[in-house]
């Protein structure tokens, strides 16, 4: 396996799949898995995390400029890929943090293997089905106009930034790639794995579930149900936050995560 | 030349420019079943008339929409296989990426081919973007799925010595063994549609028939060239038979030019309503490449349906264009029978040869009497002259 540095990201070859990741900061290990939409808007959050930890934040294959993105076609693939990344970097006592779509991946990793983990933090995580079969637990990212998605994702509209057309060329391309990638991994079953909730009992590290009190994508009740399925998990609301609580309240979230991670 | 009559079987009663969408999410409480019943029977009558008049027949399908009542082209094909006598029955097409089971497609197509006595022309298509949501179809890697479905369908149609198994990336079958097998051997003629030269070339490489839809003369010349390149590279010979190429345009005629233009204008609402789709369903993730989606977002009017250019280079946005714009581009043929004949000949000669003229002879609010009159005039005055001028065994004109 090799690694190389390009555009501020490290590149790792994980058994033939190229993974780009931000690696920075000093301290205990934090692996952070990002949400798929609004990718790039979480740089403040990552910077805040890196003030007190060594942060490894991979860019999901397909969103980054990495080659061979088609080698990963499911969240199952991503879960194993990032477990392999942790092994490749010989990380121990990892606090694994996942937000939204990244939270789904984090939960899938934890049900497979918690050996390298010390804590798990899920922020407005997707990945399970809790409601009736004709109830939509998770708003359809692909069937909802962009302006409505922004309103559901942020409690304060001003935090959502401008619409897609106001983005610079590189950011717009990244956003479009992210949308396509999200569809590749989560089109059907929509943003969840029907088997995951049956496996959540396997998580044997202390778990914190943080949820925006005004999350319009997946409601706080969904988050409570998620936490209830994980042995001993704490559920905490984030006041005045939408689905992307870690972007909207980056400093506060990083601080709450560090407090949880260091409280052994 | 074969000349096809096509209608989308519209339900125009509820069309209105004020509605933000006519597709995907338009509540079906707006559909009155008794009215839909009348319309189905009327459109089938018109296809039966077209059959008698010497036309061939083209169908397609759309879903969750007031623009097209044909929710399953296969069902309509089955009816027409029985009630028509001689017309070729072109489905353009079956959206193979949006169907769960390619073997079922092979079975149904074989059944239609046998019932019709070998009159099926079998189009396989990717489907337009706003079909993704109604089909709940995975919009990423669609063309990979398309070609795998295609391979399985063709193998199912051409395997006659018992069951085979198939374990692909997308489709799995234990025992494939369709009954009946197709009437036409080795299989019915296969078509596909496209609006891009790269796909036209791909279809040419396989020797299939390409259907191009309302691209106007400028775009169609590019597709024609790309198809011929692919066809020659595919090793089918240097002369490309014109029966390998189809082109769809709107068409209306009448004894009186003014009435003909009124009819064509009603049909043209087909294009004008095309942009009425709720925004997220128009651009499913992965349906377009990131580059294409980027260009669309950066275009001055991202909501535009499609912009074409006249032979003089003037841009025409199809959702707002006038009838004269459509005629100038070669997207509509409209006027007296003689005018229509001349417009068609100019187009066919301009692109360098055409064997399959696909005519939308009914659209929008164009009523039964108008449709029948227009079809009869075409059948009497235009079809015989076109068939005499363009024999079916013609080849593509050599490039100048």
Contacts between the chains, C-beta under 8 A, distances in Angstrom:
chain1	res1	chain2	res2	distance
A	70	B	141	7.6
A	142	B	133	7.9
A	142	B	139	7.9
A	142	B	280	6.2
A	142	B	284	6.3
A	142	B	285	5.8
A	143	B	133	6.1
A	143	B	280	5.3
A	143	B	281	6.8
A	144	B	280	6.0
A	145	B	278	7.7
A	145	B	279	5.4
A	145	B	280	5.8
A	146	B	279	7.9
A	146	B	280	7.8
A	164	B	297	6.3
A	165	B	297	6.0
A	165	B	298	7.8
A	165	B	302	7.3
A	169	B	294	7.7
A	169	B	298	8.0
A	172	B	294	6.2
A	172	B	297	6.3
A	172	B	298	7.8
A	173	B	290	6.1
A	173	B	294	5.6
A	176	B	290	4.9
A	176	B	293	4.9
A	176	B	294	6.0
A	176	B	297	7.5
A	177	B	290	5.3
A	179	B	285	4.4
A	180	B	140	6.1
A	180	B	285	4.6
A	180	B	286	4.2
A	180	B	290	6.5
A	182	B	285	6.8
A	183	B	138	7.5
A	183	B	139	5.9
A	183	B	140	5.3
A	183	B	284	7.4
A	183	B	285	3.8
A	183	B	286	5.3
A	184	B	140	4.5
A	184	B	141	7.5
A	184	B	286	6.7
A	187	B	138	5.1
A	187	B	139	7.1
A	187	B	140	7.2
A	188	B	136	6.6
A	188	B	138	6.4
